[in-house]
């Protein structure tokens, strides 16, 4: 099928873009949400291209969005493999068999492929904050991420903070990196009391708990949050952790025991995508005192849910929050405690934060990010973007 020409050349075959979605079947994390939300929209607004989704569990992808069932989308089962096997053998084989024109990956591109690559690098925290990662991960990332950036036909990232870090550390020109800030699905995350019964079924009282969302690992700074919670006057509000156990999470459980917080703290490590929005919107407030983030997607989810937000002021977090959150130092349990108390005892402040948060999330949409990806794809293949303009997509 002829779909476009470049400088008088012969008409080109229809592009086939592979999307590595191996994270779709993994633990709940920002890159998983990013891939599912973004690429469902990219496929929907880019009918000029065919998309081949590579995933270990096609049903997870299909159940997430009906856009993954569009005529220009096909799924290829990619059984879970160790990273080395996936990069060196599995992906190159799929690229050949599926006759891909481009393969879009997260962080790392395979070294031997028969087609060009695009890569999204969400952060380079393994460079700036290596103490929060396993040594093998740091070594592998420092070796392969810059290599992938240098060899890819298109580079994406999710924040100005990360783009500046990539430019500074790897000598990449800023205009070579395309910014696609994360969005939030306001059809899922919105204010109100909907879902309060499902929240009660989890043993929570709507409006009576604070929430933090993130994998149980040292970088999320849950230990400092627990120390701050211990400083609160009793009776304390409930604190709910939503996140799967990742690594070095033992300190969290030890602190809950030694600080005698068992009655005040609940850890939910098996929350589904369907349950999460109700837990957000029925919380009293959201806290994210992470040591470092390339973006901080839970901040947007909290703001969109109509609850006041407390966040660290470091890395990309202050960029995401602007003036829509109470910003704290992640190493200051007293300051974290004061911010929590302010939300509890100053309803006018809480209401103002809610208003600012709902306004802030309007600046972040998956549609904007998808439009950027679409344009980069079409330019790579030398295709006209007139269709985009005629359909009015440029105003998204």
ABEGO torsion letter per residue (X at the ends): XBAEBBGGBBBBBBBBBBBBAAAAABBBBAAAAAAAAAAAAAAAABAABBBBBBBABAAAAAAABAAAABAABBBBBBBBBBAAAAAAAAAAAAAAAAGBABBBBBGBBBABBABBBBBBBABAAAAABAAABBAAAAAAAAAAAAAAAAABABBBBABAAAAAAAAAAAGBBAAABBBBBBBBBAAABBBEABGAAAAAAAGBBBGABBBBBEBBBAAAGAAAAAAAAAABBOBBBBBBBBEBBBBGAAAAAAAAAAAGAAAABBBBAABBAAAAAAAAAABABBBBABABBABGAAAAAAAAAGBBBBBBABEAAAAAAEAABBBBBAABAAAAAAAAAAAAABAAAAAAAAAAAAAAAAABBAAAAAAAAAAAAAAAAGBBAAAAAAAGAAAX
